[in-house]
Amino acid sequence: MCPVACRTRDLSFAYGVDPVLRGVDLVVPTGVVMGIVGPNGAGKSTLIKAMLGLLRPLNGGAEFFGQPLAAVRQKVGYMPQSTTVDWDFPARVLDVVTMGTYSGLGWLRRPGRPERDRALVALEQTGIPELAGQQIGELSGGQRQRVFLARALAQAPELYFMDEPFQGIDARSQQAILGVLHRLREQGRTVVIVHHDLATVADYCDHVTLLNRRVIAAGSVAEAFTRANIREAYEVPDADDSGFLR
């Protein structure tokens, strides 16, 4: 049996009286790219935020490599949606990427040459080393996503969570990010992405979780990403799925 990178048990969450997640049990094996897929409002982003402690669940919780997040925090990286960031903040790309190294520094240490070198390598890996000195407010949407990915790479975690990494970006950035994801998988790292494009799930991911406030199906793409499961997750009647599924 494949080792487990993370799991949730009976995880539930609500905004006020509105339940968003109901008893989510999820297992993510190591060394896979898992897509979390579902309709708008299904709780995809909420799920990873609750797992990472950014939101407090009503009940249940998550563990990572068999331990609480606090015990293995350096092994877990997070790439939020770019729309959640203040891109007017005056910072250079290299400075933002170097922030990914902060979790490995003590309270009294400032990032030095080794941390800057790791950030530069991460920019090379994402194909944007020429942007190191540029202000983040001057970047395109695709460049911003690659900067966020580089920041996560600079941390060098074993498990990556990425919230909509392909949303609103150009084809070149899309291919660059996809290449990084597949290289991480080849290195034995684990990647969990919130994803919205059904047409590319099989190309981007090898595991998938279909979510609509609860887990509809989870497993390998071949096992879980079926027409029946997709219809159930998106609440699409059989007669109405023409053009919705390929």
N, C-alpha and C positions, 0 to 999 in steps of 0.2 A: 504494500500500500504506500502511495506517495506521501511524504511528510506534509504536514499542514503548516502553511504560512500564517494564516489567521482564521478565526471562526467567530461567529456570533451565536448566542443562545437566547432565544425568546426575547429578542430586542424589540422594544416598542417605543414609539415616540409620538407626541401630539403637540401641535401649536395651539395652546389654549384648550378648547374642547374639541378641536378638529384632529382626529387620529390620522397620522401620516404613515406610520409603520405599525404593523400588527404581528407580533410574535415571530420575528425574522430569525430563522436558523440558516446560517450560511457557512460553508466551508470552502476555503480557497487553498488549493494545493500549491506547493512550492514549484517554481520554475515554469509558470504559465502566464499568459496574458489573458485575464478574465475581463469580459465586458459586462457591465451592469446596464441592462437595457429595459426600457419600459416607456409608457406614454408620459406626457407632461403631467406633473403632479403625482407621479407614482412613488416619490420618495427616494429617488436615486441619490441625489446629492445629500439629502438629509441622512441617508444610511451611512455614507462614509464619514460625514461630520460627527454623527453619533458614535460611530466606532472609534474615531480618533479623539473623542472627548471634547470636541468643539461644541457639541450640544449634549445636554444631559438626558439620557433615556428615561422613560417612565419606569421601565423595568428591563431586566436582562443586561447584557453587556458583551464585550468583545475581548478576546485574548490574542496575542501575537507571539508566534513561536512557543506557544504553551504558557505564556506569562502575561501579566498585566502590561499595558502600554508603558507605564512609568519605568518598568524594569528593562525595557528594550527600546527605548525611545530613539536611540541613535540608529537603530536598524530599520526604522520606518520613516519614509519620506512622503510629503504631501505637496501636490501641485494644484492650487485652487483655480477656480475659474478666473480668467483675466478680467472679467467685468466687475469683480469684487475689489479691485485694487485702484488706489488713487494714482493714476498715471501722470498727474501733474506734479507729484512730489519730485523735487530736484535731486536726482540720483543718476549716476552713470551705470551703464549695463554691468561693468565689471564689479562694481560695488554690490549690486543686487545679487549677482551670481555668487559672490563671495559670502553672502549671508547664509548660503547653504552649508558652510563649514562651521557656523557658530556653535552648533550643538556639540561639537567635539572639543570646544575650548572651555577652559575653566572660567570662573567668574572674573578673575583678574587678568586674563590673557586677551590681548587684542590680536586680530588676524595679521599674520605676517607674510613673509615670502612663500612659505609652503602652502598657505591657504590661497594666496593669489594664484600660485601655479596650478593648484587644483581647479580653480575657477576658470583659468585660461584653457586648461585641457577640456573642461566641460563645454566651453564655447566652441572649441574645435569639434567636439563630438556632435554638436547640434548644428554645425555648419555656419556659424556667425561670428568667427573670431574678429572680423573687421569692425564689429559693433562695440567692442569693449569700452571705448571711450565716449560713446554716444549717450545722450540723455534719454532716459526711458520714455519721456513724453513725446519723443520724435519718432518712435517706432510704429511700424504697421502692426496689424492684428497678428499676422503670422510670426513676425519677429518677436512680439511680446510673448507669444506662447513658447517660442524656442528659448527665450531668456528664462522663463519660468521652469522649463524642462532642464535647462543647464543648471539652474540653482538646485534643483532636486538631485541632479547627477553629482554636483559638487559635494553634496552630503555623503554620497556613496552608501546609501542604505541597501538593505537586502529586499525590502518590500516597498513598492511605490504605489501611492494612491493618486490618481489624476482625474480631475473633475472636468469633463468635456474638453479634452486636449485638442480635438479636431474642429471645434466649433468656430465658424467664421474666419477660416484661414485660407490662404492661397494654396494652390496645388503643390508648389515647391516646398512650402513649409510642411504640408501634410505628408509628403513623401519623406522629408527629413525626420520628422517625429516618428513616423512608422518605422523607419530604419533603426532608430534608437531603441524603440520598444522591442523589436525582434532581436537586436543584439543583446539587450538585457536578458531576454528569455534564453538565448544561447549561452549566456554566462551563468545561468541558473538562478537569476533574480526573478522576482515575482512582481507582476504589474496588474493593478486593478484600475480599470478606466470606466468612468461614466460615459456612455456612448448613446447617440441618438439615431444614427443612420443604419437602418436595418440592412441595407444593401451591401454594406462593407463589413458587417460583423464577422462573417466567415473568413474574410481576407485579413482582418486585423487581429482576431482573437482565436484562441484554441479552446477556451472555456467561456461559458456565458451564464449569467443569472438573469432570468426574466422576472421583473419585479413590477407589481402594481399594489403597493402598500403591504403586500405579503409576497413571499417567494412563490411564483407560479411554477418554475422549473429551474434547475441548476445542474450543470455538468459540462461535459465536453460539448462542443458545438454540434457534433454529429448526433449526440443523444438528446440534447435539450432544445436546440434551436430548430424546432419542427413547426410546421404550419399550424398544427393544433394548439401548441403551446403559445405561439405568437398571437393567434386569434384570441385565446383566453386572456393573455396579458393586456392586449389592446382593446378587449371587449368588442371585437369585430365579428358579426355573424358570418357564417359560411358564405352566404349569398352576396356579401358586401366586400369580399377581400380582393376582388379583381383590381389590379393596379396597386394594391397595398403591399402585397408580398410578391416576391419573384419566384 
